[in-house]
């Protein structure tokens, strides 16, 4: 069940943006947060990139600086309307992440930022299979999302954030072995990198 603050953050973009910027301070600011999962990747101006669950385009805007071939996908018409306005140079598709209307082997990179924690376990498995399907052989799935803190000092802040803005699926993700699920799907998975006292995980998975 969503909290009132979560509903308000999606209704008012200024509130959503403010929350995102505040949360990103733990890794050095929003610009750093948006590029964490892309560190070390070779992305060219013609690389086909999918921003999965793109929301209102915060990460999409960063991706369009790397490639001229960026597609944003989201299930929310309101989010896509905002994304069109914020980042008009990208293409957008309204669809569910577990049923993507793309051909097999279409993208060089699929990226998702702080979205998988919103999915129920069965949805998550379907999404990972879809990502694997739409990636080209040799393509990379990059993601950043929550992780159970390894530093106890970060536990109260993360729990407070969850109580105010998240649902039960976020709590479930803390108990989920994402690298394990990715390997079950067929990906080769690099060692996850942890940030903000272990409360954020960054994963690069290769097809």
FENJO-V161276 format. One record per pair of residues at least 24 apart in sequence whose ideal C-beta (glycine too) atoms are under 8 Angstrom apart, sorted by sequence separation. I is the first residue (numbers start at 1). J is the second residue. D is the distance in whole Angstrom. If there is no record, write none. Layout:
i;j;d
I;J;D
I;J;D
This chain:
i;j;d
34;58;7
43;67;6
55;79;5
73;97;7
110;134;7
146;170;6
179;203;6
34;59;5
54;79;7
57;82;7
61;86;6
64;89;5
98;123;6
110;135;6
178;203;6
54;80;8
56;82;4
57;83;4
60;86;8
61;87;5
64;90;5
97;123;8
148;174;4
179;205;8
35;62;6
55;82;8
56;83;5
60;87;5
63;90;8
73;100;7
99;126;8
107;134;6
108;135;8
116;143;6
146;173;6
147;174;7
148;175;7
30;58;7
34;62;4
38;66;8
55;83;7
58;86;8
98;126;4
105;133;8
106;134;5
107;135;6
108;136;6
117;145;5
145;173;7
146;174;6
54;83;6
57;86;4
98;127;5
104;133;6
105;134;7
106;135;8
107;136;7
110;139;7
116;145;5
117;146;5
56;86;6
57;87;4
60;90;5
97;127;5
100;130;5
104;134;7
105;135;7
106;136;7
109;139;6
110;140;8
111;141;8
112;142;8
113;143;7
114;144;6
115;145;7
31;62;8
99;130;7
103;134;8
105;136;5
108;139;5
109;140;5
110;141;5
111;142;5
112;143;5
113;144;5
114;145;6
98;130;6
102;134;5
105;137;7
107;139;6
108;140;7
109;141;8
110;142;7
111;143;7
112;144;8
113;145;8
114;146;7
57;90;7
97;130;7
100;133;8
109;142;7
112;145;8
145;178;7
100;134;6
105;139;8
143;178;8
71;107;8
20;58;6
54;92;7
16;55;8
51;90;7
16;56;7
17;58;7
141;182;7
158;199;5
154;196;6
157;199;8
13;56;6
154;197;3
53;97;6
150;194;6
153;197;6
154;198;7
52;97;6
147;192;8
154;199;5
141;187;7
151;197;3
147;194;6
149;196;8
150;197;7
151;198;6
63;111;7
149;197;5
150;198;3
151;199;8
117;166;7
118;167;7
120;169;6
149;198;5
119;169;6
148;198;7
149;199;4
118;169;6
121;172;6
147;198;6
148;199;8
50;102;8
59;111;7
117;169;6
118;170;7
120;172;8
124;176;7
147;199;6
117;170;4
128;181;6
132;185;5
146;199;6
147;200;6
59;113;5
128;182;6
131;185;8
132;186;6
146;200;7
147;201;4
58;113;8
121;176;7
132;187;7
145;200;7
146;201;7
50;106;8
117;173;4
125;181;7
129;185;6
144;200;6
145;201;6
50;107;5
116;173;7
124;181;7
128;185;5
144;201;7
48;106;6
49;107;7
52;110;6
144;202;5
48;107;5
49;108;7
50;109;7
52;111;7
53;112;5
128;187;8
143;202;7
144;203;8
48;108;5
49;109;5
50;110;5
51;111;6
52;112;4
53;113;8
55;115;8
125;185;8
142;202;8
143;203;5
47;108;5
48;109;7
49;110;8
50;111;7
51;112;8
142;203;7
47;109;6
49;111;7
51;113;8
53;115;4
116;178;7
141;203;8
142;204;5
143;205;8
52;115;7
141;204;7
142;205;8
140;204;6
141;205;4
43;108;8
53;118;8
140;205;7
141;206;8
10;76;8
43;109;6
140;206;6
141;207;7
139;206;7
140;207;8
10;78;7
41;109;7
138;206;7
139;207;5
10;79;8
13;82;6
138;207;7
137;207;6
38;109;8
136;207;7
135;207;4
38;111;7
37;111;6
52;127;8
132;207;6
37;113;7
34;113;7
52;131;7
33;113;8
50;134;7
48;136;8
41;140;6
41;142;7
38;142;6
37;142;4
37;143;6
37;144;5
36;144;5
33;144;7
26;154;8
23;161;7
19;165;7
9;165;6
36;193;8
6;164;8
5;164;5
6;165;5
36;195;7
3;163;7
5;165;5
6;166;7
3;164;6
6;167;7
3;165;6
3;166;7
39;202;8
41;204;7
3;167;8
36;200;8
40;204;8
2;167;6
37;202;5
1;167;6
36;202;5
37;203;7
1;168;7
37;204;7
27;195;5
26;195;7
27;196;6
26;196;4
26;197;8
26;199;7
27;200;7
26;200;7
